[in-house]
């Protein structure tokens, strides 16, 4: 199984159908919290909806167009991180992520992003990784900023979020810039 061991308590693994109930339970447990920034929360109403999401991610993985992994912390599913898709012609991808509210504050998403970025540059030989966040989503924006991504600008009305548009900040990292700094210098516990 496709797995990244992050530390003794944390690992990333491809989501499978066996994770559907756990994924739905996590989503449902923090629905109000997630809904503030994620447009798909209202359409995830049942375990079957989580299964459909997992099916989509497995097809994406099989077609070599990105993948999603669950973030497990101390044996519990804590969130999800993934490559939205991979633009092989231009050697680039973007990362999306979310974490259950009760799992915040342990550095899980920063560590998970580091694993994904290393994989993108070292294994997939990509040149560019983007992270886009709503301008007002300070927790999500803190991750690329902490990791030294460049704020490349704002896209106005980038996403419809239930009843209003939100602007997105685009953060970019190039392979040549990522490789200039050692991992332990990028992230301190």
N, C-alpha and C positions, 0 to 999 in steps of 0.2 A: 504494500500500500504506500502511496505517495505521502511521505511524512517528513516534516522538519522538526527536529528537536531543538527547542529554543533554550531551555535551561532545565533544571531538575523537575520543576513544577509545571512547565509549559511546553506544549507541542502543537504543531499545525498539521492537519490531516485532511485529505479530500473528504468532502461530505458524501455519504452514501445513503441509500434509502433507509437503512437502519437508524439513521440520525434524525429522521423526519419528526418524530414525536418530541425529541429533546430540542430540536431547532424551533419547533412551533411553541413549545413551552417557554423557551427563553424569550422569543419574540412577544408572546402574549403577556409575559410577566412584566415587561417594560414598554408596553405598547405606547403609552402616553409620552414617555421619554423619547422613544425612537421617532415617533410621529412628527416631532418638532422639525426634524431635518431629513427624513427619508420618505419619499413619495409612495412607496409600495406597502406601507404598513397596513393601511385599510383594506388592501386587496388580499392580505394574508389572514384569512378568517378560520382556516381549518388545517389539520395535519396534511390533508390532501394538497393544499396550496404549498405547503413546505416541500412535499414530495415533488410537485411540479418544478419548483425552484431547483431542487437537487437534480432532477432529471435534466434540466437545462444546463446546469453547471457540468454535469458528466458528459453531455454531448459536446460542450465547448472544449472540455479537456481532450476528448477523443478526436476532435477535429483539429487539435493543436492550435486553438485560438484563445488561449488563456485558461484559467482555472480558479476555483474558489476553494478555500479550505476553512474548516472550523478551527477556532482557537480554543484549545482545551487548557484549562488552568486547574490544577489540583483535582483532576479527574472530571471536571464539569465543563460543558460547552459554555464558553464565555462570550463568543462573538464570531464574526465571519470577516475574512479578508480575501481579496481576489484581484486578479487582472481582469478588467472589463472585457478586453479583447486584445489581440496582438496584431499590430500593423507590421507585418514582416517586410513589406516593401520599403518602409521608412524606418524600420528597426526601432519601433517605439510601442509603448503601452501606457496604461494608466491604472492606478490602484484605487480600489474602493474598499471601505471598511466600516464596520460598526461593532460596538461592544455593549453588552448588557450593562445597565447602570450600576448594578451591584459589583461589577468587576473593574470599575474605574480605579485609578490611582496605584496600580501595580506595575506600570510601564509595559503592559501586555501589548498594546497596539504599536508602541514605538519599536519594541523588539520584533514584533511580527513584520512591521514594515521593513526593518533592516534585513530580515531574512528574505523577503520578497525582492527587495532592491538588489541584494547580492545575487540572487538567483537570476534576475533579469539581466544583469550585466555579465556575470561570470559564466552562467550556464547557457542562457539563451542568446548571449552575445548581442543584446540590444544596445542601442545608443542613448535612448531617452526614456525616462519614466516621468509621468505627470501624476499629480494629485490635485483634484479640484474640490474645493470646499465652499459652502455658502459663506459669504462675507462675514455674517454675524455668528457663525459657528466656531467660537474661539477654541473649544476643546479639539475639534477636528483640525483646525488650522495650526494648532501648536505642534502637531507631529511633524509636518514637513518643515516648519520653521526650526524646530529642534534639530532636525537632521541636515540642515544646511541647504535645503532646496531654495531656489531663486523664485521670488514672487515676480511672475512675468506679466501680471496685469489682471484686470477684472473684466469678466464677460457680463454685461448687463442682461437682466431677465433671462438668465441661463436655464432656469428650471422652474416648472410649475409645481408648487407645493400646496396641493389641495384647494386653496382659494386665493393664492397670490403667487407672484413670481419672486424668486430670490436671485441675487447676483452671485456669481462664483468667482473666487480668486483662483487663478491657475498658477500652480507651483511646478517648476521643472527641475529635473536633475539630469545631467549628462554623464555618461560613463567616465569620461576623462576627469570630470570634477569629483565624482564619487570616489574614484581611486586615489585621489590626492590626499585623502584624510583617512587615518586608520579608524576602524569601527569603534574601538574603545574611547577614541577622542570625540566621536560623534554623540555617544550616549553614555551618560553617567547615571547610575542608579540613584 
